[in-house]
Amino acid sequence: MSLKGIFGAAAIARAEDRRKRQAASGRPTQRRGSNMRVLLGIFPLLIIPVAIYNLIALPFGGEAVEGVVNNVSPLIALMDKPMLTLPMISGVNWAVTNGEMLILFSIALLFMEILKSTSTGTATIINHAISMILFIVCLVEFLLLPNFATSVFFIITIMTLLDVLAGVVVTIVSARRDFGVGEGFGA
């Protein structure tokens, strides 16, 4: 038997012994990082792009850009600035604006939120409630504050609505499957 096999077997034996002692002491076994996992499970990830937009929009006074009507959000000029320009094989340059990058980031987080909503725990229900509050806050900001009346923020607001709707629907479908509610159950 090699040294690696001996030390591996010793590590397995120590872990097994530790598990037995914890079970005998009556203390629940808790893995590292589970508190962080619960925290990430409770808070919707779409808070991040909304917070980024708020950090940009709230202190931004801005002035109307030349040629733009005064009753348009002053933040539009900032959101329409190219953040990244990439040369394409066709010979043209593809410009990605600040607003488009924020939307792309939000789409990725919405995807992760929908994946998170497949669980049926208490944290998921709290997540849906906080997602609903986030949607209401976004809707109020969009309707009442001038810097939030942009297409970028409107799309983020719709993403928060989709997070609420998809999360509730996916959770209900998962719960029905988990509890065996369907044809032929109980009778």
N, C-alpha and C positions, 0 to 999 in steps of 0.2 A: 504494500500500500504506500502511495506517495505522501509527501508532506502536505501537499495541497488537499488530498483526500482526508488526511487525519485532521487538519485544521478546519476543513469544511464540515466534517462530522462533528467536531467539537463545537463549532458555531451553531450548528443545528440543534445540538443537545442543550446548549446554553439558552437558546431562544425558546425551546420547548419547556425547559425548566422554569424560565421566567413566566411563560404563559400559564403553567400550572400553579405557580405561586400567586399570580394575580387572580386566577379563578378561585383559589382557596381562600384568598383574603376577602373576596366579595366585592372588590373594586372592579368597576367596569373597565374593560380594556379599551383604550382610546389611542388611535393612531395619531402620529404627528401630522399637523396641517389640517386636521378635521375642523377646527374652529374657523380657519380661513376658508375652507371649502363651504361651510355653512354660511359664512358672511358673503361669499361670492354667489351663493345660491339664493340668498335673500334679495340682494340689490340687483336691479336690472342693469345690464351692461350699457343700455342706451343712455344712461345717466352721463356717461363719459362724453359722447359728442354734444349732448345738450349743454353740459358744463363748459366744454371748449367754446361753443358758440356764445354762451352767456359771458364768458371771460373776454371774448372779443367784442361783443355787441354792447354790453352795458357801459363800459367806460368810453366807448367810441362815440365822440360827438359827431365828427365828420361834417363835411359840407357837400352840398349838391355838386356833382361833377358838371363841368361845362357841357351844355347841350342836353342835359338830363332835366326833366321837369322837377320842380321843387317838391312835389308831393310824392316822390319816390324815395324809398329808404336810402339813407346815405351810405349804408353798409354794402350796397350793391357793387360800388366801385371796388371795394376791397375784395369781395368774393369773386369778382370777375377777373382779377389780376392773375396772370399765369404763374403757377407755382413751379411747374416743371415743363420743359420743352424737349421733346425727343425727336431726332431725325428718323424719318421712316424710309423704307426701301423705295417707296414710290417717288421720293425726292422732296416731299413736303415735310414740314415740321408739325408734330402733334403737340399742341399746348394743352396742358391739364391745369385748370384753375384751382384756386384755393377752395372754393365751394365744392367743386367736383371731387377733390381729394377727401373733404370732410364727409361727403355723401358716400363715397366708396368705403371709407372707414366705418361709417354707420351701417352700411349693408352687411359688412363682415360681422359686426357685433349683433345685428338682428338675426343672422344665421345662427350664431352661438346661443342667442336667447331662445330661439325656437328649439334647438337641441336640448337646452336646459329644461324646457317646459314639459319634457316627456316623463319626468318623475312625478310622483303623486304625494310627496311629503308635505309637511307643514311649511317648510321653507319655500316651496313652490307656490303655495297659496299666498303667503306673505309677499312673494315676488310679484304675483299678479296684482295684488292690491297696490303695491308701490308703483308698478307700471301704470296702473290706472291714474294714480295721482300725478305721475310724470306726464302722462298724456294731457291731463287737465291743465297742468302748469304750462305746457308747451302751447296748448290751444289759447289760453289766456294771453300769453306773451305774443303769440302771432297776431291775435286780434287787437291788442291794446297798445303795444309798444312799436314805435316806428322802425327801429333797427331790426326787428324780428319779422317784418313784412317782406321777406325775400323768398324766392323759390327754394333756395337751399334749406331754409328753416321750415318751410312748408313741407318739403319732402321728409325732413327729419321728424316733423310732427306726425305725418302719416305713418312713418315707420313705428313710432311709439304706439299709435292706434293699432297697427297690424300686430305688434308685439302683444298687446292686451288681447286682441281677438284670437290670434293664433294660439297664444298660451292657454287661454281658457278652453278652446276647442280641443287642443291636443291633450290637455289634462283630463278633460271629460272622457274623451275616447280611451285614453290610457287607463283611467279609473274603471270604466265599464269593462274593459278587457281583464284588468286585474281582479275584479270582484266577480267575474263570471256571469254578469247580467246578460242574458240573451235567450235565444230559443232553447227550450228543453231544460231549463234550470229549475230545479225544485219540484217539478211535477212529474 
